[in-house]
Amino acid sequence: MATNHIKFAVVGAGHIGKRHAEMIRRNDESELVAMVDIRDKKECGLEDLEVPLFHSMDELLASGLEFDAVSICTPNGLHAEQSIKALEAQKHVVCEKPMGLTKDQCEKVIFKSLQMSKQVFCVMQNRYSPPSVWIKEVIDKGILGDIFMVQLNCYWNRDERYYNKQNWKGTSDLDGGTLFTQFSHFIDIMYWLFGDIHNIQGKFADFTHQDLTAFEDSGFVSFDFVNGGMGSLNYSTSVQHQNLESSMTIIGSKGSVKIGGQYMNEVEICNIKDYEMPELPEASPANDYGAYKGSAANHHFVIANVVQTLKGNTTATTNALEGLKVVEIIERIYKIRDEQLNLR
């Protein structure tokens, strides 16, 4: 890199875009040079923004401003198209989850990144939580032995405080569905730990969101892991008033582990033969969006990884192929949902 600082433009000035901007500002080796949003500074709550706010990516790219990377923090359905536009302009891409809404979209992003020799980083910040770092090492070293069963439970609240007709959330074209927007982080952790799945079966329902979203709010999904063992994903956004839990129970031949809490941020049970669990660092708090909360606030780790990767000091925590795999797994689950609920 010709410069000491990695220069970023952030596209999208909602909750996550502002978080990216703040983490870029806080990093000693990165610099925020622009933001993009269709709204003006006052509407975005960015009256004190010291860098230019452009109203489209085209306007940003035509400005002649120099920067290295684009953070894509817009509605889900725009991620792939905007990533490709940034890559065509020879910029690296940091893409919030999901990378796209179809495997086909993700493949086009990967093709363009290879063609332009630019990096695509997929934001999966839950990989940085201390229980995730710990269980990854446990699985990779075979400490749990053969994996027999994995159960992922994601029970959250998303009601009319979250979904309103004035924004993109809940729409099929820009949101895409509960697994894309709320729970892709946890599907990513499962894929990261145990690999791909097959023999998928599912049962889906829409209990409380008929007037709020274009898709299901709840599901039971079962499958087998290609690497051995069986798993299930049970999820809902119809929990009353506040989030209940995000948990993962793993049963192996040498022991069992349960990682729980509201955001899979606490090791509740570690019962492994001849193994003493280390003391883990404290987990980051959940992202707080007022009426509702999201996954752990680990975006400072994400930006640090992007900066150090672009400086040649490390590699991407979540690469583009992993981002594609999470989308492809959700797409396969949703194919079953669509057949059941006649959503398409």
C-alpha positions in Angstrom: 0.0 0.0 0.0 1.3 3.4 -0.9 -0.2 5.0 2.2 0.2 4.3 5.8 -3.6 4.5 6.4 -6.2 2.4 4.7 -8.8 4.8 3.4 -12.5 3.8 3.6 -15.8 5.0 2.1 -18.9 3.7 3.9 -22.0 3.1 1.8 -25.2 3.3 3.9 -25.6 5.4 7.0 -28.0 3.4 9.1 -27.1 1.7 12.4 -24.4 -0.6 10.9 -23.0 2.0 8.5 -22.5 4.4 11.4 -20.8 1.6 13.4 -18.4 0.9 10.5 -17.6 4.6 10.3 -17.0 4.8 14.0 -14.7 1.7 14.1 -12.8 3.1 11.0 -12.3 6.4 12.9 -11.1 4.6 16.0 -8.5 2.5 14.2 -5.1 4.1 14.2 -4.3 2.7 10.8 -7.5 3.6 8.9 -9.2 6.7 7.8 -12.9 7.5 6.9 -12.9 9.7 3.8 -16.6 9.6 2.7 -20.0 8.2 3.4 -22.9 7.5 1.0 -26.6 7.6 1.7 -29.7 8.6 -0.3 -30.7 10.9 2.6 -29.0 14.2 3.6 -26.8 14.6 6.7 -29.6 15.8 9.0 -31.9 12.9 8.1 -29.0 10.5 8.7 -28.2 12.1 12.1 -24.8 13.0 10.7 -24.8 16.8 11.1 -21.3 16.6 12.6 -19.9 14.4 9.9 -16.5 15.9 8.9 -16.2 14.0 5.6 -18.3 14.4 2.4 -21.7 12.6 2.2 -22.5 11.5 -1.3 -26.0 10.5 -2.4 -25.0 7.5 -4.6 -22.1 5.2 -5.3 -21.9 6.6 -8.8 -21.5 10.1 -7.3 -18.8 8.9 -4.9 -16.9 7.0 -7.7 -17.1 10.0 -10.1 -15.8 12.4 -7.4 -12.1 11.5 -8.0 -11.7 11.0 -4.2 -8.9 8.5 -3.4 -9.7 5.5 -1.2 -8.8 1.9 -0.9 -11.9 0.1 0.4 -15.7 0.4 0.4 -17.8 -0.8 3.3 -21.2 -2.0 2.0 -23.8 -1.4 4.8 -27.0 -1.0 2.7 -30.1 -3.2 2.6 -29.3 -6.9 1.9 -30.7 -6.9 -1.7 -28.2 -4.2 -2.8 -25.0 -5.9 -1.4 -24.0 -7.9 -4.4 -24.7 -5.2 -7.0 -22.9 -2.5 -5.0 -19.9 -4.8 -4.2 -19.5 -5.4 -8.0 -19.6 -1.7 -8.7 -16.9 -1.1 -6.1 -14.7 -3.9 -7.5 -15.1 -2.5 -11.0 -13.7 0.8 -9.6 -10.7 -1.2 -8.3 -11.7 -0.9 -4.7 -11.6 -3.6 -2.0 -14.9 -4.5 -0.5 -16.1 -5.0 3.1 -19.6 -6.4 2.8 -22.0 -6.7 5.7 -23.9 -10.0 5.8 -25.4 -11.4 3.7 -23.0 -11.2 0.8 -26.0 -11.5 -1.5 -29.5 -13.1 -1.5 -28.6 -15.9 -4.0 -25.6 -18.1 -4.6 -25.6 -16.7 -8.2 -25.2 -13.1 -7.0 -22.3 -14.2 -4.7 -20.5 -16.0 -7.5 -20.7 -12.9 -9.7 -19.0 -10.9 -6.8 -16.3 -13.5 -6.5 -15.7 -13.6 -10.2 -15.3 -9.8 -10.3 -13.0 -9.8 -7.3 -10.7 -12.3 -9.0 -10.9 -10.4 -12.3 -9.9 -7.2 -10.6 -7.4 -8.8 -8.1 -9.3 -7.1 -5.2 -10.3 -8.5 -1.8 -13.9 -9.1 -0.6 -14.3 -9.3 3.2 -17.6 -10.7 4.5 -18.6 -9.3 7.9 -19.3 -12.2 10.3 -18.3 -10.5 13.6 -19.6 -13.4 15.9 -16.4 -15.3 14.9 -14.5 -12.9 17.2 -16.5 -13.6 20.4 -14.4 -15.4 23.0 -16.6 -18.5 23.1 -16.5 -18.8 19.3 -12.7 -18.5 19.3 -12.5 -21.1 22.0 -14.9 -23.6 20.5 -13.2 -23.3 17.1 -9.9 -24.5 18.6 -11.7 -27.3 20.5 -13.3 -28.6 17.3 -10.2 -28.2 15.1 -8.1 -30.1 17.6 -10.6 -32.9 17.9 -11.0 -32.4 21.7 -14.7 -33.3 21.4 -14.0 -36.4 19.3 -16.5 -37.4 16.7 -19.4 -34.9 16.4 -22.7 -36.7 17.0 -25.3 -33.9 17.2 -25.4 -30.1 17.0 -28.4 -28.0 17.9 -28.6 -24.3 17.1 -31.5 -22.4 18.8 -32.1 -18.7 17.8 -35.2 -17.2 19.5 -35.4 -13.5 19.1 -37.9 -10.7 19.2 -38.6 -8.6 16.0 -42.0 -6.9 16.1 -43.6 -3.7 14.8 -40.9 -1.7 16.6 -38.4 -3.2 14.1 -40.5 -3.7 11.0 -42.3 -0.6 9.7 -43.6 0.2 6.2 -41.1 3.1 5.9 -38.0 0.9 5.5 -36.7 -2.1 3.7 -36.9 -4.6 6.5 -39.4 -7.3 5.9 -39.4 -7.1 2.1 -38.5 -10.1 0.0 -36.3 -8.2 -2.5 -34.3 -6.1 0.0 -34.4 -8.1 3.2 -34.7 -11.6 1.9 -35.8 -13.4 5.1 -35.2 -14.1 8.7 -32.3 -16.4 8.2 -30.5 -13.7 6.0 -31.0 -10.7 8.3 -31.2 -12.1 11.8 -29.6 -15.5 12.0 -26.9 -15.7 9.2 -24.2 -15.0 11.8 -25.1 -18.2 13.6 -25.3 -20.3 10.4 -21.9 -18.9 9.6 -20.5 -20.1 13.0 -22.0 -23.6 12.4 -20.5 -23.8 8.9 -17.2 -22.5 10.2 -17.1 -25.2 12.9 -18.6 -28.2 11.2 -18.7 -27.6 7.4 -21.4 -28.0 4.9 -24.8 -29.7 5.4 -27.1 -31.9 3.3 -30.3 -34.0 3.6 -32.2 -30.8 4.7 -35.7 -31.0 6.0 -37.8 -28.2 7.4 -41.0 -27.0 8.9 -41.9 -23.3 8.7 -44.5 -20.9 10.1 -45.5 -17.3 10.2 -47.0 -16.7 13.6 -47.0 -13.0 14.3 -45.6 -11.3 11.1 -48.4 -11.7 8.5 -48.9 -7.9 8.4 -45.2 -7.0 8.9 -43.1 -9.2 6.6 -43.2 -11.0 3.2 -41.8 -14.2 4.7 -41.8 -16.7 7.6 -40.9 -15.8 11.2 -40.1 -19.3 12.5 -38.7 -22.6 11.5 -37.4 -26.1 12.6 -34.7 -27.3 10.2 -32.9 -30.6 10.4 -29.9 -31.9 8.4 -26.8 -34.0 8.3 -23.3 -32.7 8.2 -21.3 -33.7 5.2 -18.4 -34.4 7.6 -20.5 -36.6 9.9 -23.1 -36.1 12.6 -26.5 -34.5 12.5 -27.8 -31.1 13.3 -30.8 -28.9 13.7 -31.6 -25.2 13.5 -34.6 -23.9 15.4 -35.4 -20.2 15.1 -38.1 -17.6 15.6 -38.5 -13.8 15.6 -42.0 -14.1 17.2 -40.7 -14.1 20.8 -42.6 -11.7 22.9 -41.0 -8.3 23.7 -37.3 -9.2 23.9 -34.7 -11.7 22.7 -34.7 -15.0 24.5 -31.5 -16.9 23.4 -29.0 -17.8 20.7 -27.4 -21.1 21.7 -25.5 -24.0 20.3 -25.4 -27.4 22.0 -22.7 -29.8 20.7 -22.6 -33.5 21.6 -19.4 -35.4 20.7 -17.9 -38.8 21.5 -15.6 -37.2 24.2 -18.0 -34.7 25.7 -20.6 -32.0 25.3 -20.6 -28.2 25.2 -23.4 -25.6 25.4 -22.7 -22.1 24.4 -25.7 -19.9 25.2 -26.8 -16.5 26.5 -28.9 -14.1 24.3 -26.2 -13.9 21.7 -24.2 -17.1 22.0 -21.7 -15.2 24.2 -21.5 -17.5 27.3 -20.2 -21.0 27.7 -22.9 -22.5 29.9 -21.7 -26.2 29.9 -18.3 -27.7 29.2 -18.2 -31.4 30.0 -15.2 -32.9 28.1 -13.2 -35.9 29.2 -9.8 -35.1 30.7 -10.2 -31.4 29.7 -10.1 -28.3 31.8 -11.7 -25.2 30.3 -9.5 -22.1 30.2 -10.8 -18.8 31.5 -12.1 -16.8 28.5 -11.9 -13.0 28.0 -15.2 -11.1 28.6 -17.4 -11.0 25.5 -18.4 -7.7 23.8 -21.9 -6.5 24.6 -24.7 -6.8 22.1 -25.3 -4.1 19.5 -28.0 -1.9 21.0 -30.5 -0.4 18.6 -32.9 1.0 21.2 -36.1 -1.1 21.1 -34.2 -4.2 20.0 -30.7 -5.7 20.2 -28.5 -7.6 17.7 -25.3 -9.7 17.7 -22.1 -8.8 19.5 -20.5 -5.5 18.9 -17.3 -6.9 17.4 -16.9 -4.6 14.4 -13.6 -3.1 15.7 -12.1 -6.6 15.2 -13.5 -6.7 11.6 -12.0 -3.3 10.6 -8.7 -4.3 12.2 -8.6 -7.5 10.2 -9.4 -5.7 7.0 -6.6 -3.1 7.6 -4.0 -5.7 8.5 -5.0 -8.0 5.6 -4.7 -5.1 3.1 -1.3 -4.3 4.6 -0.2 -7.8 4.0 0.1 -8.8 7.7 -2.7 -11.4 7.9 -5.6 -13.0 6.0 -9.3 -12.3 5.9 -11.3 -13.7 8.9 -14.2 -14.5 6.6 -13.4 -14.7 3.0 -15.8 -14.4 0.0 -16.2 -18.2 -0.5 -17.3 -18.6 3.1 -19.8 -15.7 2.6 -21.1 -17.5 -0.5 -21.5 -20.8 1.4 -23.6 -19.2 4.1 -25.9 -17.7 1.5 -26.1 -21.0 -0.4 -27.0 -22.9 2.8 -29.8 -20.4 3.5 -31.0 -20.6 -0.1 -31.3 -24.4 0.1 -33.2 -24.1 3.4 -35.5 -21.5 1.8 -36.2 -23.6 -1.2 -38.0 -26.0 1.2 -39.7 -23.1 2.9 -41.0 -21.7 -0.4 -42.4 -25.1 -1.4 -44.2 -25.3 1.9 -45.5 -21.8 2.2 -45.9 -21.0 -1.5 -43.8 -17.8 -1.1 -42.6 -17.8 -4.7 
